[in-house]
Every structure is written in C-alpha cells, then in structure tokens.
Amino acid sequence: MKLVVWLVLLLPACAAAQGVVQGRAVDAANDGALLAEPATVCAVHLPQTSHPFNEITAATWQQAMTALAEGREFTTPLGKLEGGIKPLGAGTTTADGSGAFRLENLPLDTRLGLAVRVDGLWWPLREEVFLTAQNPQAEVTIPYCRLGAENPQLELHSLRLEPLVRQNLKYGGIMILETLRLTNTDPDRAALVEIALDVAIVPGTVARHLPAMYGSHLLFLQGWSLGRPVSRPEDAAAAGAWMFGGQTMHGSAPSYARAAQDSADNWHPLQRFGLLAPCGAGETLFRENPSPDGRAASLVFRRVVPPAVGGAPGVLELRLVHQAGARMADPGQRTRLIREFPLPLQRVEAEVHDGVTLAALVVDSHRRLLADGTAQTGLTRYAGARKPALEAGERAELVLGFDAALQQRLADMEARAAGTAQAEPAARDAKPALNTRAVFLALAALFGMAFLVALVASMRKPREQQLARLNRMPVTRDEAVAALKELESDYRHGKLPATAYLEQKQRLVNRLVEFDAGET
C-alpha cells in the first residue's frame, strides 16, 4: 500500500521533469505548402561546453545528425572541421503533412538543438531551446526550402591578395580572401550546390594541422539572403565566437552559461565585408588531398542557394580566408591553386596589393583568365579577360608570389636573422681564393659541351631543327601559346617522347606565367 502511495506522489513529479517542444516545419518560400512525405524532427542534447548550435551547423553535421536520429554511432564530426562534439543524446519525432510535430520526454536544464530533415537535407533551427522546471514547454517554427531549382548562377569570384610580412616568422605570408556569389531566380525551389576550393598552406605546416589553426590561418563564412543577420553589442561570449569550440586565437576556451546559446552573426570575423545571415542548411567539410608532401587540402562547401524572395534573387555568398607564403630563405617560391566550378563563372575580379604578384591561366587552353590590371594607390585591380570567365568544368591555375622588391626584403630579413648581413661587405672586399672545385666543374662542363656538339652534329637535320625549336625561349606571349600548340601537336603524332613533352610543356607554361605576372 505504501508503494502505491509513493508512486502516486512521484508520478506528477516525474511527468513534470520532462520537457515538450511542439512546433511546425514551414516552407520558407510558401508558408502554406504541404510536405510530400512525413519528415523527421530531431532534438540533439548538447553538453554545457558545446559551442552554439548555429556554429555547429556552420561546419560538418549532416551525416552525424542522421546517425543520431537513427540511434547509431556516428564517425563524421558533428560541428567542427575535425573532432566535433559528443552529444548527451537525441530525441526524434515525425512531422505530419502540414509540418506540425511534437517532441516529448526532453531533458530539462539541457541545451537542445533542433532540425528537420526534408528532401534528405537537415534544416536547422538557428536558436537553441532550453527547458526548465518553471518553463518545461516551448513552441518553435523551423524554416526549410524545397530543393530542385535548375538554373542557379555563379555570378562572381573575387580575389584579394595582401602581403603579410613579419620579422618573427620564417616565411613571408600572403593573405588570400576569396568570395563566391551564387544566385537563384526560382521563386519556389532552392538549389543545393557543392564547390571545392583548394586551400593554401604556409611553409612549415601540413594539411592535417590546418583545422587546428582555424581563426589564424583559415577562416570561412557562408551567408545567404534567407533570413536576417542577428546583431548585438559585443559581450564576453563574442570573443570566443565562431571558433567551433576550440581554442580561441588568445589561447582561452569559450565558456557558456546554463542557458540557450547562440553567436551573434555580426561578430563573425568575415562580416566586416558585408553583413550576412549565416547559412545553416548543408555543411562545410575539410578534406586532405593525396600529395607527396601532405600539403594539399580543400574546403568543400555543400550549401543551399535559396529561392527568390519578394522578386529579388536568392543569394548564397561563400567567403574564405587562407594563407600562402614563401620561406625567407627562398623568397622566390610560388603557390599554385586550381579553381574549377560546377557552374559557368560569369565574372571574375582581383585586387592585388603591392608586393604580391598574380598570374591566372585557364588550363589546357592557356588563355589568360584576367585582363591587364589598373594600378591604383598601393594595389592593382583586375577584371576578367572575357565573359563568362570560365565554363563549367574548366580549370584555372592561380600562381601567387612576391615581386622582386619584396623578395629582396625577405632575403634581407633572413640574412639579419642568420647574422650574415654584417659579414657580406667583408666578404666582398676579400681577395677571391682559387676554387679548385669550380675549376673541375668548369672542365666537366666544357667536356660535356664538346660531347653535346659532337652529338648534335651527328643528328639528322630535322631532329636538329626540332631541338632548336624546343630550346628557343619565346619572347612574346603569342609565341609561347603557339609553341605550346605545336608541342602538343607533335606529341599527339608521336614525334616526341613523353618525358621531353612534359618537360617542354612545363617550361612553356612557366613562361606564360612570367608574361602574365609582368616578368619578361
């Protein structure tokens, strides 16, 4: 009898200890639209140390969210470029055709992140939910879009290059800011796009270390026109915002109160280039690419271009900051990046600050991607050489480096750091000693030249003419392009071995890069 009494007394308390969230998934383009099939709604239970849910959805989370909703272990990161967070649990339910749903038995005093899965894609609720004994229920609206827009446009790729030179580094850096703008004129449906961008890696590090340098050597933002950005004055949490739960640039981990959390959009470091509402639908992945030195990686943006709203095209804008560079001991090093897009690129532009050089070639066709630049105070601006700038699937090679003046400055900084700057005048005044090694090398070169002369003299005339053509350095860009076409024709007709073809092609491509970088 006592047991029954205790159960009667405890049951209301147990019922009150569970939270409820009810709400509706709504088509952002058509509030009255019905779901084609029932949709899964999931509430992930976030630990107190987790970064805000709107930051989680800025990185990797789609596959992990599906695994959580299905009660499986997940292997892909949830909410970070690597590692991610470990949820405390998850609760799921199903939304009916009208989008209505009800989540029950949710824990109290726990941060909850909500999302609905429509057309195979998770659409997040930007704000977290936090239920308490005093307020155990909440009502929410989760916006989504139907996918299937057929003609999204890649309107713009812009590039901004700035030198980053400091004495306390062993390399000279180049800050690379890239912006991609995509639009969609479909008033009913959104478009899911996937764009991979090679990222530069400064000397002294490798690809696998780059995610840990987020905020110093790597930073990205994806913003869209669906929704308004959230702005608020700076507070204690803003200093640690958008670091994806890791160490901030000042070496301190962010801390959060026992309440619902979010990061104000206006404090993202890339918002100074124009305020956007960060896009949560989709994800951004960090991918290491196979390479001999482990220094190749890409950021893969799988994001949504929203539908047109109010007659204005929907906009998705991707912003990426990464760093290239050259060791001060070898300031002539150059960084090469490949850009290839799944859609035609309508327009390209670049802003190159003094000290940095840029050449951009369309691979295989060898045409210039950029027209001649317009010099302004401290920088040069470039526009595309033609429109569209690139067809879908065409590949452009971007070659970045330092001009002669900055190379000399880097070399001087390296000499000072090595303590050799003062020794150079004395070395110039000293009388040169007999360098026996140089003598032997000169004799070896002389005999080698004699051997080559005898070899060439024994060749047939067509072969002699061919070698002369291959070794002649083009003096104009048109000559270089013509030489490339002739070389490729000879190789296709079996007139050249593969090794000679590859060597000569690289030499001619390098010559084209020199022309486009203004180095003749």
Buried (B, 14 or more C-beta within 10 A) or exposed (E): EEEEEEEEEEEEEEEEEEBBBBBBBBBBBEEEBEBEEEBBBBBBBBEEEBBBBBBBBBBBBBBBBBBBBEEEEBEBBBBBBBBBBEBBEBBBBEBBEEBEBEBEEBBBEBBBBBBBBBBEBBBBBBBBBBBEEEEBEBEBEBBBBBBEBEEBBBBBBBBBBBBBBEEEBBBBBBBBBBBBBBBBBBBBBBBBBEBBBBBBBBBEBBBEEBBBBBBEBBBBBBBBBBBEBBEEEEEEBBBBBBBBBBBBEEEEEBEBEEEBBBBBBBBBBBBEBEBBBBBBBBBBBBBBEEEEEBBBBBBBBBBBBBBBBEEEBBBBBBBBBBBBBBBBBEBEBBBBBEBBBEBBBBBBBBBBBBBBBBBBBBBEEBBBBBEEBEEEEEBBEBBBBEEBBBEEEBBBBBBBBBBEEBBEBBBEBBBEBEEEEEEEEEEEEEEEEEEEEEEEEEEEEEEEEEEEEEEEEEEEEEEEEBEEEBEEEBEEBEBBBEBBEEBBEBBEEEBBEEEBBEEBBEBBBEBBBBBBBEEE
